[in-house]
Amino acid sequence: MSDVIDLAAERNRREGPDPEHIRTDDNGGILYAFCFSYRMDGSQYTFNLFAYDFEDAERRAKAMRNSVQVDGQLISVVPV
């Protein structure tokens, strides 16, 4: 007998984000990658951050507008 395929689950998997754009927090909550952009000196720049949903992403953007600071230059990353 062949395996039963849940077509709705398969469709959601295909239409959803790729696995590298999903993370799980320490409490099992799902975070998704969101793209942010800003303009400076006539150019547009983008970066991504993980958030729980679109509203959380907007809250993070607002927090950055109110409190972002430069902590230093990143020179190396140690893989975990």
C-alpha positions as CSV (number, residue, x, y, z in Angstrom):
1,M,0.0,0.0,0.0
2,S,1.4,3.4,-0.9
3,D,1.7,6.3,1.6
4,V,-1.1,8.8,1.9
5,I,-0.1,12.4,1.0
6,D,-1.7,15.3,2.7
7,L,-2.1,17.7,-0.3
8,A,-2.9,20.7,1.8
9,A,0.2,20.2,3.9
10,E,2.3,19.7,0.8
11,R,0.9,22.8,-0.8
12,N,1.6,24.9,2.4
13,R,5.2,23.5,2.5
14,R,5.8,24.5,-1.2
15,E,4.2,28.0,-0.8
16,G,5.9,28.7,2.5
17,P,9.4,29.9,3.2
18,D,12.4,27.8,2.5
19,P,13.9,26.0,5.6
20,E,16.9,28.4,5.9
21,H,14.4,31.3,6.4
22,I,12.8,29.7,9.5
23,R,14.2,29.3,13.0
24,T,13.0,28.1,16.3
25,D,13.6,30.1,19.5
26,D,14.5,28.6,22.9
27,N,10.9,28.1,23.8
28,G,9.9,26.4,20.5
29,G,8.4,29.5,18.9
30,I,8.8,29.8,15.1
31,L,10.7,32.8,13.7
32,Y,10.6,33.8,10.0
33,A,13.1,35.9,8.1
34,F,11.8,39.4,7.1
35,C,13.5,41.8,4.8
36,F,14.0,45.4,5.9
37,S,15.3,48.3,3.8
38,Y,16.4,51.9,4.2
39,R,17.6,54.8,2.1
40,M,20.8,56.8,2.6
41,D,22.7,59.2,0.3
42,G,20.5,58.3,-2.7
43,S,21.0,54.5,-2.4
44,Q,18.7,51.8,-0.9
45,Y,20.1,49.1,1.4
46,T,18.5,45.9,2.7
47,F,19.1,43.5,5.5
48,N,17.1,40.7,7.1
49,L,16.1,39.9,10.7
50,F,14.0,37.1,12.2
51,A,10.6,37.9,13.7
52,Y,7.6,35.9,14.8
53,D,5.2,37.5,12.3
54,F,4.7,40.7,10.3
55,E,3.5,42.7,13.3
56,D,6.6,41.6,15.3
57,A,8.8,42.6,12.4
58,E,7.2,46.1,12.4
59,R,7.7,46.4,16.2
60,R,11.4,45.5,15.7
61,A,11.7,48.2,12.9
62,K,10.2,50.8,15.3
63,A,12.5,49.8,18.1
64,M,15.5,50.2,15.7
65,R,14.3,53.6,14.7
66,N,14.2,54.6,18.4
67,S,17.3,53.0,19.8
68,V,19.7,51.6,17.2
69,Q,23.4,52.2,17.8
70,V,26.7,51.0,16.3
71,D,28.4,48.6,18.7
72,G,31.5,47.9,16.6
73,Q,32.8,46.4,13.4
74,L,32.3,42.7,12.8
75,I,35.5,41.1,11.7
76,S,34.9,37.4,12.1
77,V,32.1,34.8,12.8
78,V,32.7,31.5,14.4
79,P,30.3,28.9,13.1
80,V,28.3,27.1,15.7
